[in-house]
Amino acid sequence: MFQDPAPAPSPTPTSRATAAPAASSNASSGNPAAPRAVSTPVVQALPGNATGQAAQTQQQEGELALTRLPTLEEIEKMTPDDFEELLGSKIQLDMPPAARRSMEQVGMLAEGEGGLPAASLAGQNPKLVELALSSNRGALVSRWGHILLRRALVSRLQAPAGMEPQQFAALRIGLLLRMGEIDAARAVLQDIDIDNYTPTLGELAMRTYERTADFTGLCPVMATQGKLRDDPQWDVAKAICEAFRGNSSSALSRLERDRRTGKMDNIDMLLAQKYAGAAGKARRAVTIEWDKVEGMTPWRYGLTIGTGMEPPARLMNKASVQYDYTNALAPMVSLQRRAASSDRAAAAGILSNAAMVDLYSQVYADTDITGDFQDAAESLRDAYTLQSPDSRLAAMQALWNSASDPASGYARKVLTAAAAARMPASEDYADNAASLITSMLSAGFDANAMRWSSVVEKGSPAWGLLALVSKDGSRSVDTGDLDRYIDDDESANKRKAAFLVAGLAGLGRLGENDISRYSNDLSLELAGSTRWTTAIDSAAGRGDAASVVLLMGFGMQGSNWQRMTPRYLYHIISALRQVGMEAEARLIAAEAVGRA
């Protein structure tokens, strides 16, 4: 039966025309004839920016009717977004209300997790908050000041009254990027739903993802907010995302057309083609030549390391410290380059002691790495594992002495902080106590450092550090010991002594008469005032911790501690203590003395 041919279809009967009287008969019987339907093709309206009037439509009975077909030339000019809108397949953001994140509080660190209270800045002057955030260039002299400011910026906060939540979030994300905190900036950015993005947040998204070398992170933004911006870099990034969405051939063709028309510099377009070429089957060999390239940009650097290449040394030698911060955090960068950049990142406060130890542990485990970094990794291992305290101290000193500059020297103390905390508090090592204590305090091991209080000599450099970091704030410092410290201070212009006096005064461990005397003797001008000192003192008097932290960051800008004055340090330490941040104040003061 399965071999039998299919039966022929029966002919469809044709209806006969009825006479006019029959129609009236139907009407009289109560069955009116149905109106004759007119078939009309239905199309989706073409987007207005595709070709202007590529296809004209008109409204008919609630539907769109095509009145003119687009020409082939007009179709060629349409972008993938235009076709998606034409076919009705444009991605729409459709989130249930319960899944949407409120803009009332933006950040990743709640108060219970160590962040600032959500309403910390809600009642503050929005102009002052904007000034403190936008005018901060991001480079702080203090590692602990950097850490405290980062904590404030990533806290889950409400915007000040009178400031849009998107603007407040954008100011914080922008400052985090300038500080080199690209991971923290991305975390705050991703706490905002894409449909709440503004053009400014779109620009910050571009800067964030190019700094993390993760251009595909922009693709959800491009899919739903692709028209948020209109600039060459945004359009090229949109083409990259198009390639990773499966349209690699058309995306690469579009990038090649943009390269030929000079939409961006040739090197920028070639790098974009190489990045987009990793998607799909339309792989295309792209040769990158750096000979005529004169400078490095975040766009170029992100695309370079994102495709597994290494930028030329001649360009990186002239690049800013921001690229070291990116290197230190980038998992796709080689361990040698990450280790080379880690000193700057640790000194700035971006990398912790644990992160540094993890990095050098990977260097130690990689047998292909030789030279200085492998030697440093072996010394670090010895500093932690050798049985003899003398041997462990020698290993730490080898790391400290191999540093190329003061910032790297302090970073090496961050690296050895936990090893220094394991050293026995013995008079045998009293001569090295100041270096060991500085190393401990760089990672917050203040309790371990205080074990040395019975060992160090009063008035010595180690004594000065412990006088600042002691938790016993009710005990005043003996001025005789302080005088001995000042007399023995051999730092340039007695900066260590000046910072020690400023720190002790800010912590309330010197009397008013003593503060005035030391201020006059050392020409510190602690009683002087500026608009900034007035602002931070006023915020401290109100108990406004968030404003104090923002103003602290504003006042601590600079490339090294030579840019900090004892008067500013005094007001910062005093303000932090008044708003309940004495632990941070003590560590900042000790860092100032240790690094002066």
C-alpha positions in Angstrom: 0.0 0.0 0.0 3.0 2.3 0.6 3.9 2.0 -3.1 0.5 3.1 -4.3 0.5 6.6 -5.8 -1.2 9.3 -3.9 -4.8 9.9 -4.9 -5.4 12.8 -7.2 -7.0 15.8 -5.4 -10.6 16.3 -6.1 -11.4 19.4 -8.1 -12.5 22.4 -6.1 -16.0 23.4 -6.9 -16.3 26.9 -8.3 -19.0 29.2 -7.1 -21.5 30.5 -9.6 -22.5 34.1 -9.9 -25.9 34.8 -8.4 -28.5 37.1 -9.8 -29.4 40.3 -8.2 -32.8 39.0 -7.0 -31.0 36.3 -5.1 -29.0 38.8 -3.2 -32.2 40.6 -2.1 -33.5 37.2 -1.1 -30.6 36.7 1.2 -31.1 40.0 2.7 -34.7 39.3 3.3 -33.9 36.0 5.0 -31.7 37.8 7.6 -28.3 36.5 6.4 -26.5 39.5 4.9 -23.6 38.7 2.6 -20.1 39.2 4.2 -18.2 42.1 2.8 -15.4 41.2 0.4 -12.0 41.3 2.1 -9.1 43.1 0.4 -5.7 41.6 0.9 -3.0 44.1 1.8 0.7 43.3 2.4 1.8 44.3 5.9 5.4 45.4 6.6 7.3 46.9 9.6 8.1 50.5 9.3 11.7 51.2 8.2 13.8 53.1 10.7 14.0 56.8 10.0 17.8 56.9 10.0 18.2 54.0 7.5 18.0 56.0 4.3 15.6 58.8 5.1 12.6 57.5 3.1 13.8 54.1 1.8 10.3 52.7 2.1 7.2 54.8 2.4 4.3 53.4 4.4 0.8 54.5 5.2 -1.7 53.6 7.9 -4.6 51.5 6.7 -7.1 50.0 9.0 -4.6 49.9 11.9 -1.8 48.2 9.8 1.2 49.6 7.9 1.0 49.2 4.2 4.0 49.3 1.9 3.7 52.0 -0.8 7.3 52.0 -2.1 9.9 49.3 -2.1 13.5 50.4 -1.1 16.1 50.3 -3.9 19.1 48.0 -3.7 21.3 51.0 -3.0 19.1 52.0 -0.1 19.2 48.4 1.3 23.0 48.3 1.1 23.2 51.4 3.3 21.1 49.9 6.0 22.8 48.8 9.2 22.1 45.5 11.0 20.1 47.5 13.5 18.0 49.0 10.7 17.2 45.5 9.5 16.3 44.3 13.0 13.8 47.2 13.4 12.4 46.5 9.9 11.8 42.8 10.6 10.6 43.5 14.1 13.4 41.5 15.7 15.0 44.4 17.6 16.0 43.3 21.1 13.8 45.0 23.6 14.7 45.3 27.3 11.8 43.5 29.0 12.5 42.9 32.7 9.9 42.2 35.2 9.6 44.9 37.9 11.0 42.6 40.6 14.2 42.1 38.6 14.9 45.7 38.0 17.5 47.4 40.1 16.5 50.7 41.7 18.6 53.8 41.1 17.9 55.0 44.6 21.0 53.3 45.9 23.9 52.4 43.5 27.1 50.5 44.6 28.3 47.1 45.5 29.2 47.5 49.2 26.4 47.8 51.7 26.9 49.3 55.2 26.8 45.9 56.8 29.7 44.8 54.5 32.0 47.7 55.4 30.5 50.4 53.2 29.3 53.8 54.2 25.7 54.4 55.3 23.4 54.7 52.3 22.2 58.2 53.2 25.6 59.6 53.9 25.5 62.1 51.1 21.8 62.4 50.6 21.5 65.8 52.4 24.8 67.3 51.2 25.3 70.1 48.8 25.3 68.5 45.3 27.7 71.1 43.9 30.2 70.4 46.6 30.0 66.6 46.0 30.3 67.1 42.3 33.4 69.3 42.8 35.1 66.9 45.1 34.5 64.0 42.7 35.1 65.6 39.3 38.2 67.6 40.4 40.0 64.6 41.8 42.6 63.5 39.3 42.8 60.0 40.9 46.5 60.0 42.0 46.7 60.0 45.8 50.0 60.2 47.8 48.7 57.7 50.4 48.1 54.0 49.8 45.7 53.9 52.8 44.0 57.1 51.6 43.4 55.4 48.2 41.9 52.3 49.9 39.6 54.4 52.0 38.4 56.5 49.1 37.8 53.4 47.0 35.7 52.0 49.8 33.6 55.2 49.8 33.1 55.2 46.1 31.9 51.6 45.8 29.5 51.9 48.8 25.8 51.6 48.1 24.9 55.3 48.3 22.0 57.5 47.6 22.6 60.5 45.4 22.6 64.0 47.0 19.2 65.7 46.8 19.1 67.7 43.6 21.5 65.4 41.7 20.4 62.8 39.3 21.3 59.2 40.4 22.9 58.6 37.0 25.1 61.7 37.3 26.2 60.7 40.8 27.1 57.1 39.7 28.9 58.5 36.7 31.1 60.8 38.9 32.0 57.9 41.1 32.8 55.5 38.2 34.9 58.2 36.5 37.0 58.8 39.6 37.5 55.0 40.1 38.8 54.8 36.6 41.2 57.7 37.2 42.4 55.9 40.3 43.2 52.8 38.3 40.4 50.8 40.0 39.0 49.3 36.8 37.5 46.2 38.4 35.7 48.3 41.1 34.5 50.7 38.4 33.1 47.8 36.4 31.3 46.5 39.4 29.6 49.8 40.1 28.7 50.2 36.5 27.1 46.7 36.3 24.9 47.6 39.3 23.0 49.9 36.9 20.4 48.5 34.6 21.2 49.2 31.0 17.9 50.9 30.3 19.0 53.5 32.9 22.1 54.4 31.0 22.7 58.0 29.9 25.2 59.1 27.2 27.7 59.8 29.9 27.3 56.3 31.4 27.6 54.9 27.9 31.0 56.7 27.5 32.1 55.4 30.9 31.1 51.9 29.8 33.3 52.3 26.8 36.2 53.5 28.9 35.7 50.7 31.5 35.5 47.8 29.1 38.4 49.0 27.0 40.5 49.3 30.1 39.6 45.7 31.1 40.2 44.5 27.5 36.7 43.1 27.4 35.0 44.8 24.5 32.3 42.1 24.4 31.2 43.5 27.8 29.7 46.3 25.7 27.6 44.1 23.6 24.5 44.0 25.9 24.6 47.8 25.9 24.9 47.9 22.1 22.0 45.4 21.7 19.6 47.6 23.6 21.1 51.0 23.7 23.1 51.0 20.5 22.0 54.6 19.6 23.0 56.0 23.0 26.1 57.6 21.4 27.2 58.6 17.9 30.9 58.7 17.6 33.5 56.7 15.6 34.7 54.7 18.6 31.2 53.7 19.5 30.3 52.7 16.0 33.4 50.5 15.7 32.7 48.9 19.0 29.2 48.2 17.7 30.6 46.4 14.7 32.8 44.3 17.0 29.7 43.3 18.9 27.9 42.5 15.6 30.7 40.0 14.8 30.3 38.3 18.2 26.6 38.1 17.6 27.1 35.8 14.6 27.4 38.4 11.8 31.1 38.2 11.5 31.3 38.5 7.7 29.2 41.7 7.5 30.9 43.1 10.6 34.4 42.6 9.1 33.3 44.1 5.8 31.9 47.1 7.6 35.2 47.5 9.6 37.2 47.4 6.4 35.0 50.0 4.8 35.5 52.2 7.9 39.2 51.7 7.7 39.4 52.8 4.1 37.3 55.9 4.8 39.5 56.8 7.7 36.9 56.6 10.4 39.6 56.1 13.0 43.4 55.8 12.7 44.6 52.9 10.7 46.1 51.1 13.7 42.9 51.5 15.6 40.8 49.9 12.8 43.3 47.1 12.2 43.2 46.2 15.9 39.4 46.2 15.8 39.4 43.9 12.8 41.8 41.5 14.6 39.6 41.5 17.7 36.4 41.0 15.7 38.1 38.3 13.6 38.2 36.0 16.6 34.4 35.6 16.3 32.7 33.2 14.0 34.1 31.3 11.0 35.0 34.3 8.9 38.5 34.5 10.4 40.8 37.0 8.7 44.5 37.4 9.0 45.4 41.0 10.1 48.9 42.2 10.3 49.6 44.8 13.0 52.5 47.1 12.3 53.5 49.6 15.0 56.4 51.4 13.2 54.4 54.5 12.4 52.4 54.6 15.6 53.5 57.4 18.0 51.4 56.9 21.1 49.5 54.4 23.1 45.8 54.8 24.0 43.5 52.7 26.2 41.6 51.6 23.0 44.8 50.4 21.4 46.1 48.8 24.6 42.8 47.0 25.4 42.5 45.6 21.9 46.2 44.5 21.9 46.2 42.6 25.1 42.7 41.3 24.4 44.0 39.6 21.3 47.0 38.1 23.0 49.6 40.5 21.6 52.2 42.5 23.5 52.4 46.2 22.8 55.8 47.5 21.7 58.2 48.5 24.6 59.0 51.9 23.0 55.4 53.0 23.4 54.9 51.5 26.8 58.1 53.2 28.2 56.4 56.5 27.5 53.0 55.5 28.7 51.4 56.7 31.9 51.2 54.7 35.2 47.6 53.9 34.4 48.8 51.1 32.0 50.8 49.6 34.9 47.6 49.5 36.9 45.8 47.8 34.0 48.7 45.3 33.6 48.6 44.3 37.3 44.9 43.4 37.1 44.8 41.9 33.6 44.7 38.0 33.7 45.6 37.8 30.0 48.9 39.6 30.5 52.1 37.5 31.1 53.2 36.9 34.6 56.5 38.8 34.0 54.7 41.9 32.9 52.2 41.7 35.7 55.0 41.4 38.2 56.8 44.3 36.6 53.7 46.5 37.1 52.7 45.1 40.5 55.0 47.4 42.5 53.3 50.6 41.3 49.9 49.1 41.8 50.7 47.9 45.3 52.2 51.2 46.3 49.1 53.0 45.1 46.7 50.8 47.0 45.3 48.8 44.1 46.9 45.5 45.0 46.8 44.0 48.5 49.4 42.0 50.3 47.5 38.8 49.5 47.2 39.7 45.8 50.9 40.4 45.6 51.8 37.1 47.3 49.4 35.2 45.0 51.1 36.8 41.9 54.6 35.9 43.0 53.5 32.4 43.9 52.4 31.9 40.3 55.8 33.3 39.2 57.6 30.9 41.5 55.6 28.0 40.2 56.3 28.8 36.5 59.6 27.2 35.7 59.8 29.0 32.4 60.3 32.3 34.2 63.9 33.2 35.1 65.8 36.3 36.1 64.9 39.0 38.6 61.3 38.0 39.0 62.1 34.4 39.7 64.7 35.5 42.2 62.2 37.8 43.9 59.7 35.0 44.1 62.3 32.7 45.7 63.3 35.4 48.2 59.6 35.8 49.1 59.2 32.1 49.6 62.3 32.1 51.9 60.8 35.1 53.9 57.8 33.0 54.7 59.1 29.5 55.0 62.7 29.4 56.4 63.0 28.3 60.0 65.6 30.8 61.1 64.3 34.4 61.8 67.7 35.7 60.7 67.3 34.0 57.3 63.8 35.2 56.9 64.9 38.8 57.7 67.7 38.5 55.2 65.3 37.3 52.5 63.0 40.3 53.2 65.9 42.7 53.1 66.9 41.3 49.7 63.5 42.2 48.4 63.5 45.7 49.9 67.0 46.5 48.6 66.3 45.4 45.1 63.6 48.0 44.6 64.4 50.6 41.9 62.7 53.6 43.5 61.0 54.7 46.8 57.5 53.7 45.5 58.8 50.2 44.6 60.6 50.0 47.9 57.3 50.6 49.7 55.5 48.1 47.5 58.1 45.4 48.4 57.2 46.1 52.1 53.6 45.5 51.2 54.7 42.2 49.6 56.5 41.1 52.8 53.9 42.4 55.3 52.6 39.0 56.5 56.2 37.7 56.7 57.2 40.7 58.8 54.3 40.1 61.1 55.7 36.6 61.8 59.0 37.9 63.0 59.7 37.6 66.7 59.7 40.9 68.6 63.2 40.6 69.9 65.9 43.1 70.8 68.1 41.2 68.4 66.2 42.8 65.5 65.6 46.2 67.1 67.8 47.9 64.5 65.5 46.7 61.8 62.3 47.3 63.7 61.3 50.4 61.8 61.4 48.6 58.4 59.6 45.6 59.8 56.9 47.8 61.4 56.5 49.8 58.2 56.0 46.6 56.3 53.4 45.3 58.8 51.4 48.5 58.8 51.3 48.7 55.0 48.8 45.7 55.2 47.2 46.7 58.5 48.9 44.3 60.9 48.9 46.9 63.7 48.4 44.4 66.5 51.5 42.5 65.4 53.4 45.8 65.2 52.5 46.8 68.7 54.3 43.7 70.0 57.5 45.6 69.4 56.5 48.5 71.8 58.5 46.9 74.6 61.5 46.3 72.4 62.1 49.6 70.5 64.0 52.5 72.0 61.9 55.6 72.9 62.5 58.4 70.5 63.6 56.0 67.8 62.1 55.8 64.3 60.2 52.6 65.2 58.9 54.4 68.4 57.4 57.1 66.2 55.5 54.6 64.1 54.1 52.9 67.2 53.2 56.2 68.9 50.9 56.8 65.9 49.4 53.4 65.5 48.7 52.7 69.2 45.0 52.2 69.9 45.4 53.8 73.3 44.2 57.3 72.2 43.8 58.5 75.8 47.6 58.4 76.5 49.5 61.5 75.5 53.0 61.2 74.0 55.9 62.1 76.2 57.3 65.3 74.7 60.8 64.3 75.8 60.7 61.3 73.6 59.3 63.4 70.8 62.1 65.9 71.2 64.6 63.1 70.9 62.9 61.9 67.7 63.0 65.3 66.2 66.7 65.9 67.1 67.7 62.5 65.5 65.6 62.9 62.4 67.9 62.9 59.3 65.2 63.1 56.7 65.2 66.1 54.3 63.8 69.2 56.1 62.9 66.9 59.0 59.8 65.8 57.1 59.4 62.6 59.1 59.3 64.7 62.3 56.9 67.2 60.8 54.5 64.4 59.8 54.9 62.7 63.2 53.9 66.0 64.9 51.0 66.5 62.5 49.8 63.0 63.0 50.0 63.0 66.8 48.2 66.4 66.9 45.5 65.1 64.6 45.0 62.0 66.8 44.7 64.2 69.9 47.9 62.9 71.5 49.5 66.3 72.0 48.2 69.2 74.1 47.3 72.5 72.6 50.4 74.2 73.9 52.6 71.5 72.6 51.0 71.6 69.2 51.5 75.4 69.0 55.2 75.0 70.2 56.1 72.3 67.7 54.2 74.0 64.9 56.3 77.1 65.5 59.6 75.3 65.9 59.1 73.3 62.7 57.3 76.0 60.7 54.3 73.7 60.2 51.6 76.4 60.3 49.1 73.9 61.7 46.7 76.7 62.8 46.5 78.2 59.3 43.3 77.7 57.3 42.2 77.5 53.7 38.9 76.9 52.0 39.7 73.2 51.9 40.6 73.0 55.6 37.5 74.9 56.5 35.3 72.5 54.5 36.8 69.3 55.9 36.7 70.7 59.5 33.1 71.6 59.0 32.2 68.2 57.6 33.9 66.6 60.6 32.1 68.8 63.0 28.7 67.6 61.5 29.8 64.0 61.7 29.6 63.7 57.9 32.0 60.8 57.3 31.3 60.5 53.6 32.1 64.2 52.9 35.3 63.9 55.0 36.5 61.0 52.9 35.8 62.8 49.6 37.5 65.9 50.8 40.4 63.8 52.1 40.8 62.3 48.6 40.7 65.8 47.2 43.4 67.1 49.6 45.7 64.1 49.2 46.3 64.4 45.4 49.8 64.0 44.3 52.4 61.6 42.9 54.4 61.2 46.2 54.5 62.3 49.8 56.6 65.3 48.9 53.3 66.8 47.6 51.7 66.6 51.0 52.0 69.3 53.7 51.9 68.7 57.4 49.0 71.1 57.8 46.8 69.2 55.4 47.8 65.9 57.0 46.9 67.3 60.4 43.4 68.3 59.3 42.8 64.9 57.5 43.8 62.9 60.5 41.8 65.1 62.9 38.7 64.9 60.7 38.9 61.1 60.2 39.2 60.7 64.0 36.2 62.9 64.7 33.9 60.9 62.3 34.8 57.5 63.8 37.5 56.5 61.4 40.4 56.5 63.8 41.8 53.2 62.6 42.2 54.6 59.1 43.6 57.9 60.5 46.3 56.0 62.4 47.4 54.0 59.4 47.5 57.0 57.2 49.6 58.9 59.7 52.0 56.0 60.2 52.3 55.7 56.4 53.2 59.3 56.1 56.0 59.0 58.5 57.2 55.7 57.1 57.3 57.0 53.5 58.5 60.5 54.1 
